[in-house]
Amino acid sequence: MRRNAWGRAAAFAAAAVSLFSSSVLADTAFITNQSSEDLSVVDLDTGKVLRTTAIGGKPAGVAIGLHWGGPPQTVYVVSPDSKTVSVLDGEGREVSTRIKLPGGPLGIAVHPSGSPIYVADWYGARLWAVDPHAGVVGEISTGDSPSGIAVTPDGTKVLSADRDSNQVTIADAATLAVLSRVPVGIRPFGITIDPAGRHAYTADVGSNTVTVIDIATSTAIGQVPTGERPYAVALADGKGFVTDQYADTVTVFDLATLAPIGRIDVGEYPEGIDLSRDGRSVIVANWFSNSISVIDVETLAVTREIEVGDGPRAFGLFIGN
């Protein structure tokens, strides 16, 4: 599910050169709370919830879009029950637009340029390409039950984890044509791409593995054992971090060797995971604990637990400024 924070920064820099580093601004976590049907906006420096924004429709998927020459960022939230994508201002204060979609919208990702956004249709075996202003502008055919989505940092390819087909679909971002379909572990859900755009990592819920894909050759080149029911992956400091839903842990492995490093106890039923923009912390949404855990990527210690809304999912890239 993730093109990590370094990938986002690289894409933003490719569009324009800014005199101000993203690290100048405090990191903010935008956490979708499915049960309370809202969005918690959390200042990660202070550990405080800055605001709670009503969303509705059992929100789950979330993504942050960066824009040059416009708002510093836009927050997109997918609500499967109401079949909508809510578009919020960069501070997450209010919904400016709601985009209606049919089927079963779930996962979401944003092209590095800021448009289009890609939304997975769980029931329709497709991704929608959506212009935030004009609506649906195209579709990508996927396998059954597409879940996590990731876009390569250069914006040329879109990848979908197709849970019930045990595969990843790789498509051309410009033409929306399918380039290949790659077999992975059982029931892949979250998907993440490294900053170089070389490798993708799927969290395989059914086989308790992470599968590593060489994107250029469209081949699976390795697997890593995880805890029970892995959900999503983040990459930092030469390590992979995987949320294990049923184990209440985060599995850590070495990206170079794929060797296990250890497991970190977090809250109950961890799901969404993302990386701070300075690469020093990994943030985990704990669905049953109504909290987020902050992990130091060097020491592998949980440094903070922050209470959020009821049923945090945060499926996607949820760290912004």
N, C-alpha and C positions, 0 to 999 in steps of 0.2 A: 504494500500500500504505500511505499514511500520513496519519494525522491527527497533525500534528507535536506536539512537546513543548508548544508554547504551547496547542494545542488541548486536550491532555490536562489542562494546568493549569487552563484555563478551565472545563472540564467538572467538574473536582474542586472548584473554588471555587463553582460553581453549586450543588453538593450541600451544602456547608457552608463556613463561614468558619474558617480556621485562623490561629492567631497566629504560626505558624512558616512562613516561606517555604521552598519546596522547594530553593532554592539553598543552604540551611544544610547539607544533607546532600550528601555526595560522590556524584557520578554513578557508576552501575555499569552496565556493559554485560553483557548476558546473551546469549552467542554460541553458537548451535547449530552443532556440528561434526558434519557428516554422516558422514564416514569413520571418525572415532574414536568415533562414537555417544555423544557426551556434550555437556555444557554447560559452557563456560568462563565463570566469573563474574569480571569484570575491574573493578578499581578504576581509573577513568580519571584520577584525580588523581595516583596514584603510578605508573600503568602496570603494575601487578602483577596477575597472576592470583591471586585470593583463594582460589579452590577450583575443582575440576573435579568435576561431578556426572554419574554414569553415567545415560544415558537409554535407549539402545537403539532399534532400529527405524529407523535412519538419519534422525535428527531434522533438520528443515529450518525449518518455520514457527515463529514465536515471537511472543508478545504479552505485555504487562504490563497487569494490571488494578489500578486504584486503588480502594480501599474506604474509606469513611468509617465510623467506629465499629467497625472490625474491623482485620485486619492492614493495615499500610501499603500493601502491594502483594502481588499473587500473580502468579507467572510461569507461563505456559502454553506448552507445547512440543508441536508436532505431529510425529509420527513416521510418515511414509507407509508404511514397510515393515511395521510392526506394527499399523498402522491405529488408533493411539491418540493421545489428548491427555494428556500428563503435566501434573499440577498440582503446582507446587512452592511452598514458602514463599518469602517475599520475599527471603531471602538466597540462594535457589537451592541450599540445602544438601541437601534431600531431597525425594523425590517422595511426596506425601501421598495422591494419587489418580491412577488411570489410567482415562480414559474411552474405552471401545472404540467405534469407529465402523466401518461398512462402507465399501465403495468405495475411494476414493483421497483421503483427507484431506491437505490441503497448506497453503493460506493460512489465516490466523487473525486475528481482530480482536476487541476487547472493547467492549461498550457502555459509554458513559461512567459509567453507574451501577454498573458492575462485573458486571452480568449482564443478558442472556445473553452468552455468547461465540458468535461466528459462525465456522464452519469450512467451507472450500470443499471440495467433493467433486469432484475432478478428473475422475472417470469418470462421475459421476451427474448432471452438469449441474444442480447445486443447491448451496445453502448450508444447513448445519444451524444452527439456533438451539439452543444447548446451555446448560442450567442446570448450573453446575459441580457441584451436589449431586444434581439429579434426572435428569440426562441430557438427551437430545434432547427439545425441547418444540415444535419446528416446523421447517418447511423453506421456503426461498425458491427458486423456479424460476429458473435462469440459462441462459445460453448454454452452448456446449460448452467444456469444460476451464476452469472458473472457477479463478482463480489468486489474485491479490491481493484483499484486502478492506479497505474503509475505512468508518468510521461518521462521520457529520457530528458536529461538536462539540456540537450541541444534542440529539443522540441520536435524531433523528426519521427519518433515512434511512440505509440500508445500501447501499453500492456494491460491485459485483463486477466485476473485469476478466476478461472471458470470452475467453481467449486464442484458441481455435479458431473463435470466431464473430466476431472482430474488432469487439467491442462491449463496452459497459459496461451492466450491469443496475443500475437504481436501484429500490430497494424501500422500502416503508414499514416502519419498524422495529417499530411497534406491531402491525400486522396481518399483516406479512410478505407483503403483496400487492405485486406488481410494478407500479411506477408508469410506467416507461418503459425503453426499450432504446436506447442511443445509439451509432451507428457511430463508430469511432475508427480509429487506424492498424492496421497488420497485426500480429496476435498480441500484444495488450496483456498485460502480465504484472503488474508492480507498479502500484499505484494509491495516490494521496495526495490528501488534502483540505486546503485552506488553513484557517488558524485561524478565519476568518470564516464558513466553511461555504459559500462562494459558488462556488468553483472546485475541480474535481478534475483531477488530472494523471496520465495513464497513460504508462508506459514501453512503447513499441511495439517489441517485439523484432524483428519481421519487416521493418519499414519504417525502422528507425533514426530514430525520431521520438519526441517527447513530444506527446500530444494534450491540449489544454486544453478542459475541459467546463464550461459554465455549468450548474450543478446545477438552478437554479430553472426554467430553460427547457428543460432536457434537450437541449442542443445543443452540438456541438463548435464552438468559436469561434477556434481557432488551433492551429498545430503548430510545433514547434521541432526542427531537425535535431540529432542527437546523434552520438556515436561508434557503433561497430559493436556491435549487440546490447545495447541498453539494457535494464536489469533492473528498477530501482526508482528512486524520486524522493524527495528530501527538500527542504524549503523553509526558508530562513533569510535574514534580513537583506535582504529584497527580491530574493532570488536563488533559482533552482532548481538543484539538484545531482542529477545523473543518473549512476548507475554504468553504465559501458560494458564489458560482459564481455569482448568480443574485443579491445578496444583498450587494456585495462589503464589506463583513464583515468576521470575524473569530468568530465562536461560541465557547464559552468556557464552559466546564461542569466538574463537580466533578467525578472522576473515581470511588470513593467508593460508592457514593449515586446515581450517574447519574443525580444529580440535576443541572439545568442550573446555571451558574455563571454570564454570561454576553456575550456581543458581542463587538468586537473591529473593528473599521473602518480601512480598509486598502485600497489598490489601487483598480482599476477597474477590475472586473472579476478575482478574486483570484482563483488559481488552485493548483499547487504543493505546498507542505508544508513539512518541515523537521526540525530537532532539532539540535542545536549546540552540539558539543561533550561534553561540560561541562554541558549541560542540562539547561543552563540559558536563552537561546534565542530560539525562534521559527522563522523560516525564511519562507516567503510566496512569491511565484511568482505571479505577477499580469499581466495576459495576455494582457489586453487592455491598461494598463498603462505603459507597457514596463519598469517595475521596480520590485524590490523585497523589501518587508517590513520586518524589523527586530523587533520582539516583545519581550519585557522583560517578562519572564514567571511569575515573582513574582508580578510586578506592573501592568501587562497587558497593558502596554503602548507601542506604536510604538516608537522606539528609533532612527530609521534611515530608510530612503528611498534611494535606490541605483538604478540608471538607468542601464539597461542592453540592450540586443538587442530587435529586433522587434518580439513581440508575444511570450513572455516567458511562457512555459508550465511546465517544470521541474516535470514531472510525475514520481515519484519514490523517491529513496533516493539519494540526490544530495550533501550532505555535506561530505567533506573529509578534508585531510590536505594539 
